[in-house]
Amino acid sequence: MKDWFDSATLVEDATVEVGFLLFPDFYYGPDRHPDVVERKEVEPLRMPAFARSAERLATSIEAEPHVEELIRYYADVVRLGRKHGMSFNQFRQYFWLRLGIFNRDRSFHVGFPWYDALGEMEGLLTALSKPPASGEVHWDRDQCWELEVDAHDDMLYVREWDPDYEEVHAIGKLPLLALASSSQATLIRARRIIAALSEALTEDVWTTYKASATFSRLSL
């Protein structure tokens, strides 16, 4: 056991999800990142209409029955990128994904701020799908962020924290078999959705990082 296991509270209804980020507007000015608030050069995007728990994120389970709407949304992103003469690298953030481990009321939530593509998430999702009976399942660290996942006594102990400032963001123990099932199902769904999106848009820009993509075979 690690010393932080005793601080972990039981989270019985946790799930793992891959989400597709959605932005209501397309920014094409000099300061074109959608997280920057003040700008003038903007056009609205055709946001998907299906029900979501968060307006700007579609989880795989929410999105799979509505892939055609996602296709239309991403095609609109490409259309506006072409219209304003932008390279793919200038608007690739519109194709980012997000990974999360959370419960129904979000009182427990683990985020992955440095994972933007499915390929960056697959290692964790695969490890969670087939965890060992005991020991380390996954570990990762980046700027002011560290994730530890360990198996012990049929539980997965999860801690997300800032080791530089010793600030814990989330800590819990989750039923191992339930999370394994959730992880496996989510990875399968995400791959299916991305396969459909890639076929429709003629490029796979969701699985791995790409600095360039032309969507040359996509007719808009």
Buried (B, 14 or more C-beta within 10 A) or exposed (E): EEEBBEEBEEBEEBBBBBBBBBBEEBBBEEEBEBEEEEBEEBEEBBBBEEEBEEEBBBBBBBBBEBBEBBBBBBBBBBBBBEEBEBEBEBBBBBBBBBBBBBBEEEEBBBBBEEBBBBEBBBEBBEBBBEBEEEEEBBEBEEEEBBBBBBBBEEBBBBBBBEEEEEEEBBBBBBBBEBBBBBBBBBBEBBBEBBBBBBEBBBBBBBBEEBEEBEBEEBEE
